[in-house]
């Protein structure tokens, strides 16, 4: 009997888990460098330019999705939302970086949220996105939940933590470039346990009353594979 999810998790002949991990690590390094280079007084448009400059300096092969850098209220926007290139990052503010770059023929995808200044709620929002991501990923590792079940858990857990999960952001496939030929759909709609090294778990939350949010994404990878 054929596996109904085989096409959703198909990979190319060049696919390598080791190269996926390298792509993931390089992309996260780029996210960190960009986050460290952004300062109050910069515009969101300049943040996007910095992202491209950092990736090019690190030797990426190409982008597989556009660079997404969002400041302030823009942190509530998803990948497809409008940018605000003239928005100036304030002394107390929040921003996120979402990158998708190809390294050695494999897709890296990473995102994280950063804060400047001393706004405690902004800092808590950024940290909550990371915490929630790790809690959801742990459910995948420990219980083998399906992609759909992972996001069901994320909705409830975000509410219990005092935040709102953006249900439109449901994760996606990655692979050797281009993964899009496999047409796997969203992780949040996947009805089987996702295979290690093939899926990006995305978490985006919003503050319950203030116009700020936070984003974090990473590759679902089993610890035994990552340590190999």
Protein Blocks (a to p, Z undefined) as FASTA:
>chain_A
ZZfklmmmgccfkbcfklmmmmmmmmmmmmmmmmmmpcghiafklmmmmmmmmmmmnopa
bdfbdcdddehjlmmpcfklccdfkbccdfbdcddddddddeehiacdddddddehjdfk
lmmmmmmmmmmmmmmmmmmmmnopafklmmmmmmmmmmmnopacdfklgojadddddfkl
nonopfklpcbdcdehiaccddddddfkbccddddddddddfklmmZZ
